[in-house]
Amino acid sequence: MGNIVIDPISRIEGHLKIDVVVENGVVKDAHSSGTLFRGFEMFMKGHNPTDAQHYTQRICGVCPVSHGVTSVLNLDSAFGVADKIPANGRIIRNLIQAGNTIQSHILHFYHLAALDYVDVTAAAGYTGNDPGLIKVADFIKRAGSDTAKLGPFFPRYEGDYRLSKSINQKAVADYVKALDMRRLAHEMTSIYFGRIPHGPGLVVGGVTQGPTADNIALYRQKLTVLRDFIDNVYIPDVIAVAEAYADHFAQGVGCGNVLSYGVFDLDSTADLTKRRRFMPQGTANTKLQLAAMDPKAITEDVKYSRFSSVSGAYPGNGDTQDSPDKSGAYSWLKAPRYKGGVYEVGPMPRMLVAYLSGDATVKAMVDSTLAHFNAPASVLFSTLGRHAARALECKLVADAADGWLNELKVGDPFNVPFEIPDSAEGMGLWEAPRGALGHWITIKDKKIDRYQCVVPSTWDCSPRDDKDQPGPIEQSLIGAKVKDEANPFEVVRIVRAYDPCLACAVHLVRPNGDVIGQYRVV
């Protein structure tokens, strides 16, 4: 058995431990265990509803924008202004989210996942003129044999690095360039968000900053640089990795069902299930069957979760009651389910739903990439499929954002007034870069009486449910082949493709309980 601890990741950016049973080089079983509880839903009770978007942004330092937008959508519906959002307010919310999405996708590939595929030591003897490689080569040279000084590149697994020396060197240089691109995306987001993370730019009824000729030009200036990086660096690097690790198109298939709430509003229809969105709402499966999404069919099971909440409840009626010593429980994550089934969320589900919905741009992008690898659309359900979908979505969003800038009208309204109702219920459905994000609120006496969040990591990293069905990551790991138990690349690559955050601590033990090894991997 092996323990993979992905830290921090849980339903609210906490900690995750994944135990896999490895026998004869194959993962026979897996358990996903969230090990941190913070209880945002509990301490928000009794507060002013308009504080919700500020509190919930603190759930995650990587995706505060997504929580902020989801929260104001939630409040828009509860306050009765969902269909009154001015076009400028709707578009600027999209632009704020676009900047955060671009930043997050670049972060994930280069700074969280690429080091599982790229051999940084290839830069050690570099003598060329690329400033990024010069810095890394000098960094490695000064550290000498002391790998403790080589963070974040070491410690690491050893063995399964397949890229050529030249591609490795290019990827390391691009790793450094990506740091600047992330900074640029943060700056772009802050133009309308106010700051990053945890910006004040969102408000019930719209946004706090309207368009001006200057801020439109500044956003576009930064976006243009990012689009060039995405087209000419990010996507080619993902393709290069996929070409070298083509067997990973058969790894990490998972549960076979996907769900998207849709993201980037194209109108302000009050009913979120009928609102037109740039990335559409829906569900799909490995048979490439598309279906509508009914939020009332969402439930959360807690049989194996450290909660005494009612199991199988719809989030709008649910609660969060901790039970740390609950018998049989192994995770602080609940188990979200849709119509009783296990569903994956994230960029791949969004792209697949858009692809099956007939979006011509998405179809052309996906078909071109699949043709390059002579692969069917079903390979999207894989470790490399998830990386490819994320890179293509990054381009899609960046290109769309440029068009949205043209739709802004200087001088037009960007928010509407509102009043806090005495009592009301609301729902916000949106997409974080990592997947489907939902907020639900009940207001009584002008205060928050109930607030529930179901976040992407709760879906993907969920434990078994009341029917003992493993969660998406658990299912992705089961059946995976592990070539070298001392360097279990396959396990961490599968988990990282879902976009968990920061470092992993990995343990593998044999089925009889003997420890194989313990590692900490960037």
Secondary structure, 3 states (H helix, E strand, C coil): CEEEEEECCCCCCCCEEEEEEEECCEEEEEEEEECCCCCHHHHCCCCCHHHHHHHHHCCCCCCHHHHHHHHHHHHHHHHCCHHHCCHHHHHHHHHHHHHHHHHHHHHHHHHHHHHHCCCHHHHCCCCCCCHHHHHHHHHHHHHCCCHHHCCCCCCCCCCCCCCCHHHHHHHHHHHHHHHHHHHHHHHHHHHHHCCCCCCCCEECCEECCCCCHHHHHHHHHHHHHHHHHHHHHHHHHHHHHHHHCHHHHHCCCCCCEEEECCEEECCCCCCCCCCCEEECCEEEECCCCEECCCHHHEEEECCCECECCCCCECHHHCCCCECCCCCCCCECCCEEEECCECCECCHHHHHHHHHHCCCHHHHHHHHHHHHHCCCCHHHHCCHHHHHHHHHHHHHHHHHHHHHHHHHCCCCCCCCCCCCCCCEEEEEEEEEECCEEEEEEEEEECCEEEEEEEECHHHHHCCCCCCCCCCCHHHHHHCCCECCCCCCCHHHHHHHHCCCCCCEEEEEEECCCCCEEEEEEEC
